[in-house]
Amino acid sequence: MTTSETTSALSLARITCPQDVSAALEHALTDCWAAVINGGGAVIPSDCPPVPVTAAGLAPATAHIVQGLAPQRRALLVATVVGSLAGWLVLTRQTHPLEAHCGVVNHVQTHPGFRKRGIGAALMRHAADTAREDMGLERLKLSVRDGLGLEDFYRKAGWTEVGRWPKALRVGPGDDRDEILMSLAL
């Protein structure tokens, strides 16, 4: 299932079925992801090849995300500008019964060529609306790496820092960062 919303040149869409992701879109997702990682972004999958990454190296991780799409459980939200992929994220419902009212936002990214245009903020608003209206969720959570100013971006979008795992993320030798836990009540 795909739904979309268009505002001027920016178009936002929600995709919940793997068959609704064309080969061209899957390739664009992977290219965006590689550009974000190579540009210093913190959206690195656990099985990521060494930086600099290639789209070919990230293709299996992108395919895994696409194959996991399911109505009411996992949605891919994409932002396009005049037909070009500008950013994307993944919204997933928690499966444990005690957390079924919550969702998790992952892989939030804006292509470097589209930064400073409000794409990320639009995606985050779309994620909140989708979670509340289409998935019936009451709360969202995400985690970010400190040292990049990401927590400020999310605070401006209404998110609250609820905790930290000190030095939980090893970016490189001698470069351990806090994992910042954030929440948004819907």
C-alpha positions in Angstrom: 0.0 0.0 0.0 1.3 3.4 -0.9 0.0 6.8 0.2 1.4 10.2 -0.6 1.1 13.9 0.1 2.5 16.6 -2.1 3.4 20.1 -1.0 4.8 22.4 -3.7 7.9 20.5 -5.1 8.2 18.2 -2.1 6.3 14.9 -2.2 6.0 12.6 0.8 4.9 8.9 0.5 4.3 6.0 2.7 5.1 2.5 1.4 4.1 -0.6 3.3 4.5 -3.5 0.8 7.7 -4.7 -0.7 6.1 -5.0 -4.2 5.4 -1.3 -4.1 9.1 -0.5 -4.1 10.4 -0.3 -7.7 13.9 -1.4 -8.6 14.6 2.3 -9.4 13.4 3.4 -5.9 15.4 0.7 -4.2 18.5 1.8 -6.1 17.8 5.5 -5.2 17.4 4.5 -1.5 20.8 2.7 -1.6 22.5 5.6 -3.4 21.1 8.1 -0.9 22.3 5.9 2.0 25.8 5.6 0.6 26.0 9.4 0.0 24.8 10.0 3.6 27.3 7.6 5.2 30.2 8.9 3.0 29.2 12.4 3.9 29.7 11.6 7.6 26.2 10.6 8.5 25.4 8.4 11.4 23.0 6.0 9.5 25.3 3.0 9.4 23.8 -0.5 9.3 25.4 -3.2 11.6 26.8 -5.1 8.6 28.1 -2.0 6.8 31.2 -2.3 4.7 34.1 0.0 5.6 33.8 3.7 4.7 33.8 4.9 2.1 30.8 2.7 1.1 29.4 1.8 -2.3 25.8 1.4 -3.3 26.7 -2.2 -4.1 27.9 -2.8 -0.6 24.7 -1.4 0.9 22.3 -3.0 -1.5 21.7 -6.1 0.8 20.8 -3.9 3.7 18.4 -1.9 1.6 16.8 -5.1 0.2 16.4 -6.4 3.8 14.5 -3.2 4.8 12.3 -3.4 1.7 11.5 -7.1 2.2 10.5 -6.3 5.8 7.8 -3.8 4.9 4.3 -4.8 6.1 1.0 -2.9 6.5 0.5 -1.8 10.2 4.0 -3.1 11.1 6.7 -1.4 9.0 6.5 1.6 6.7 9.1 3.2 4.4 8.6 7.0 4.3 10.2 8.7 1.3 10.6 12.4 0.4 11.1 13.3 -3.2 11.6 16.7 -4.8 10.6 16.9 -8.5 10.9 13.2 -8.8 14.4 12.8 -7.1 14.7 11.0 -3.8 15.6 13.6 -1.2 15.3 11.5 2.0 13.8 8.6 3.7 13.2 6.8 7.0 11.7 3.6 8.4 8.9 3.5 10.9 8.3 0.2 12.7 5.7 -0.9 15.2 7.1 -2.6 18.3 6.0 -6.2 18.3 6.2 -7.1 22.0 2.7 -6.8 23.6 3.9 -4.4 26.3 5.2 -2.0 23.6 2.7 -2.5 20.8 1.5 1.1 21.3 5.0 2.4 20.4 7.0 2.6 17.2 10.6 3.1 16.4 12.0 5.5 13.8 15.2 4.3 12.1 17.4 5.3 9.1 16.4 8.9 9.1 18.4 10.6 6.3 18.4 13.4 3.9 20.5 13.2 0.7 23.4 15.7 1.0 22.2 17.4 -2.2 18.9 18.3 -0.5 20.0 19.4 3.0 18.9 22.7 4.5 15.5 22.5 2.7 13.4 21.2 5.5 13.3 17.6 4.1 14.2 16.0 7.4 11.7 18.0 9.4 9.0 17.2 6.8 9.8 13.5 7.1 9.7 13.6 10.9 6.2 15.3 10.8 5.1 12.7 8.2 6.4 9.9 10.5 4.4 11.3 13.5 1.3 11.7 11.4 1.6 8.2 9.9 2.3 6.6 13.3 -0.7 8.3 14.9 -3.2 8.2 12.1 -2.4 5.2 10.0 -0.8 2.8 12.6 -2.6 3.9 15.7 0.6 4.4 17.7 0.8 6.6 20.8 4.6 7.1 21.2 7.7 7.0 19.0 11.3 6.4 20.0 14.6 6.6 18.4 18.3 6.8 19.3 21.0 9.0 18.0 24.8 9.3 18.3 26.0 12.3 20.2 28.7 14.6 18.8 26.8 15.4 15.6 24.1 17.8 16.9 21.3 15.4 15.9 19.6 15.7 19.3 19.0 19.4 18.6 17.3 18.6 15.3 15.0 16.1 17.0 14.2 18.5 19.9 13.1 21.1 17.4 10.8 18.5 16.0 9.2 18.0 19.4 11.2 15.0 20.6 12.5 14.7 24.2 15.7 13.2 25.4 14.8 10.5 27.9 18.2 8.9 28.6 21.7 8.1 27.4 23.9 5.0 27.2 27.3 6.6 28.0 30.1 5.7 25.5 27.9 2.9 24.0 28.8 3.6 20.4 32.4 3.1 19.2 32.8 5.2 16.0 36.5 4.5 15.8 39.5 3.8 17.9 39.4 6.2 20.9 36.1 7.7 19.7 33.3 6.4 21.9 30.0 8.3 21.8 26.9 8.4 23.9 23.8 6.8 22.5 21.0 9.3 23.1 17.5 7.9 23.6 14.6 10.1 22.5 10.8 9.9 22.6 7.8 11.6 21.1 4.4 11.4 22.5 1.7 11.3 19.8 
